[in-house]
């Protein structure tokens, strides 16, 4: 990392911790690293992961198995492609912070009314 890049990274980390100080108590190996790897597995690149974390750091404290993965499955159940899911997660990082019930209901209403399309 160059000096400018490392300073930028340090500012980003500081900003993220200031937004959600509970991250300091999270397990790096147990949750944070697994979530980052999962996001990359969905197709996010490093910059998208960094943006997602910076904008909605509280999602790093969520369980992958009981929270984040089921919500992505909810999106898939509404026939969203993985490409479209990534797009929506990039545009609205807090999307996965909604309860599964709320997410499912809102998607149903938005899709039925034509306000939202599940197509790329």
C-alpha positions as CSV (number, residue, x, y, z in Angstrom):
1,X,0.0,0.0,0.0
2,X,1.2,3.5,-0.8
3,X,1.1,6.2,1.8
4,X,-2.1,7.8,0.3
5,X,-3.8,4.5,0.0
6,X,-3.0,3.4,3.6
7,X,-4.1,6.7,5.0
8,X,-7.4,6.4,3.0
9,X,-7.8,2.8,4.4
10,X,-7.2,4.0,7.9
11,X,-9.7,6.8,7.5
12,X,-12.3,4.3,6.2
13,X,-11.8,1.9,9.1
14,X,-12.0,4.8,11.6
15,X,-15.2,6.0,10.0
16,X,-16.7,2.5,10.0
17,X,-15.9,1.9,13.6
18,X,-17.2,5.4,14.6
19,X,-20.5,4.4,12.9
20,X,-20.7,1.0,14.6
21,X,-18.3,0.7,17.5
22,X,-19.7,-2.8,18.3
23,X,-17.5,-4.0,15.5
24,X,-14.6,-3.7,18.0
25,X,-16.1,-6.7,19.9
26,X,-16.7,-8.8,16.8
27,X,-14.6,-11.9,16.1
28,X,-12.3,-11.2,13.1
29,X,-12.1,-14.9,12.2
30,X,-15.6,-15.9,13.4
31,X,-17.7,-13.4,11.7
32,X,-16.0,-10.5,9.9
33,X,-13.8,-12.6,7.7
34,X,-16.5,-15.1,6.8
35,X,-18.9,-12.3,5.8
36,X,-16.3,-10.6,3.6
37,X,-15.5,-14.0,1.9
38,X,-19.3,-14.6,1.4
39,X,-19.7,-11.2,-0.2
40,X,-16.8,-11.9,-2.5
41,X,-18.4,-15.3,-3.3
42,X,-21.5,-13.4,-4.4
43,X,-19.4,-11.6,-6.9
44,X,-18.4,-8.4,-5.1
45,X,-15.0,-7.0,-5.7
46,X,-12.8,-5.4,-3.0
47,X,-14.1,-1.9,-3.6
48,X,-17.7,-3.0,-3.5
49,X,-17.1,-4.9,-0.2
50,X,-15.4,-1.9,1.3
51,X,-18.3,0.4,0.2
52,X,-20.9,-2.0,1.5
53,X,-19.1,-2.3,4.9
54,X,-18.6,1.5,5.2
55,X,-22.2,2.3,4.4
56,X,-23.8,-0.4,6.6
57,X,-21.2,-1.8,9.1
58,X,-23.9,-3.2,11.4
59,X,-24.5,-6.0,8.8
60,X,-21.0,-7.4,9.7
61,X,-22.4,-8.3,13.1
62,X,-25.3,-10.3,11.6
63,X,-25.1,-14.1,11.3
64,X,-24.5,-15.4,7.9
65,X,-26.5,-18.5,8.3
66,X,-29.6,-17.1,10.1
67,X,-29.7,-13.6,8.7
68,X,-27.8,-12.6,5.6
69,X,-28.0,-15.8,3.5
70,X,-31.8,-16.3,4.1
71,X,-32.3,-12.7,2.9
72,X,-30.4,-13.3,-0.3
73,X,-32.5,-16.4,-0.7
74,X,-35.6,-14.3,-0.3
75,X,-34.4,-12.1,-3.2
76,X,-33.8,-15.2,-5.2
77,X,-37.2,-16.5,-4.4
78,X,-38.6,-13.4,-6.2
79,X,-36.5,-14.4,-9.2
80,X,-33.7,-11.9,-8.7
81,X,-30.6,-12.9,-10.5
82,X,-27.3,-12.9,-8.5
83,X,-26.2,-10.0,-10.7
84,X,-29.3,-8.0,-9.8
85,X,-28.9,-8.9,-6.1
86,X,-25.4,-7.5,-6.1
87,X,-26.6,-4.3,-7.9
88,X,-29.3,-3.8,-5.3
89,X,-26.9,-4.5,-2.4
90,X,-24.5,-1.9,-3.9
91,X,-27.3,0.7,-4.3
92,X,-28.9,0.0,-1.0
93,X,-26.5,-1.7,1.5
94,X,-29.1,-1.6,4.2
95,X,-31.4,-3.9,2.1
96,X,-30.2,-6.9,4.1
97,X,-30.9,-5.1,7.4
98,X,-34.6,-5.4,6.8
99,X,-36.4,-8.3,8.5
100,X,-37.0,-11.2,6.2
101,X,-40.8,-10.7,6.5
102,X,-40.5,-7.0,5.7
103,X,-38.2,-7.7,2.8
104,X,-40.5,-10.3,1.4
105,X,-43.6,-8.2,1.7
106,X,-42.0,-5.0,0.2
107,X,-40.6,-7.0,-2.7
108,X,-43.9,-8.5,-3.4
109,X,-45.7,-5.1,-3.4
110,X,-43.1,-3.4,-5.5
111,X,-42.9,-6.2,-8.0
112,X,-46.7,-6.6,-8.3
113,X,-47.2,-2.8,-8.8
114,X,-44.5,-2.7,-11.4
115,X,-42.4,-0.2,-9.5
116,X,-39.6,-2.7,-9.3
117,X,-38.6,-5.3,-11.8
118,X,-36.6,-8.5,-10.9
119,X,-34.9,-8.4,-14.3
120,X,-31.3,-7.1,-14.6
